[in-house]
Amino acid sequence: MIVSSLHVYPIKGCGGYSVAASPVDLTGLRGDRMLMLVDDDGVFLSQRKVPAMAALRPYLTDAALFHGGQSFPIIVDGPRVPVVVHKWQGTGIDQGDDAAAAFSDSLGMSVRLVRTPPDLRRESGGQAAGLVGYADAHALLMISLSSLDGLNERILERGAEPVPMNRFRPNIVVSGWPEPHTEDRVRRAVIGDVELGYAKDCVRCAVPMVDQETGLKDGPEPTRTLATYRRDPDGGVIFGMKAAVVGTGTMAVGDKIDVLEWAV
């Protein structure tokens, strides 16, 4: 079992990019969802209501964010502004009028870009507790290629088109597990020198029905097929495993996944 690919999403809800290796902080891959677009009330934006966000491809370096042929210096600290992510109410560092104007123009609506404050300590829940930036609730999302293959076989049997992995926006894609959804049974694992703990199965929202290349809704797959065999008892469908970072370090494509503990 090895890491097939790693993916960073610098702005929550926007498109991501692959990396060959990444430092892993307690909040996840370095830079992952530490930036966020909010509306005029400070409420986070996502593809649930603004699917066009998927087609935006911002790129992050240590000092700047690049989008639409422009670069915007990262404002690491400054006055806090109130922000909301689901039920969590916190703060962000506004990234200035130029960045706000660029993303407002791209989406055709008034938005502001904010960054996590350097002293943010937002705790995540689940079986293994951890920390998280502006992601919905957990630091990392792991999915195996065999899980996607199993899903697409079922989609094809229904006469529909298979879906790519990017519909599920994983951070860690795993190859080598022959059985679909093996990731669901991992309770503790080491990748590179990073230790992960199982937080919970990932209950999916409507985002997997958004085409991540065009930013257009393209349902009902894969949710329709997942509903036939991957229903969560409390509602919704399950695909992927959410993990907390127990020990920081670095992970890279090709790293072996050493599972220290499996679900009984």
Secondary structure, 3 states (H helix, E strand, C coil): CEEEEEEECCEECCCCEEECEEEEECCEECCCCCEEEECCCCEECCCCCCHHHHHCCCEECCCEEEECCEEEECCCCCCEEEEEECCEEEEEEECCHHHHHHHHHHHCCCCEEEECCCCCCEEECCCCCEEECCCCCCCEEEEEHHHHHHHHHHHHHCCCCCCCHHHHCCCEEEECCCCCCHHHHEEEEEECCEEEEEEEEEEECCHHHEECCCCEECCCCCHHHHCCCCECCCCCEEEEEEEEEEECEEEECCCEEEEEEECC
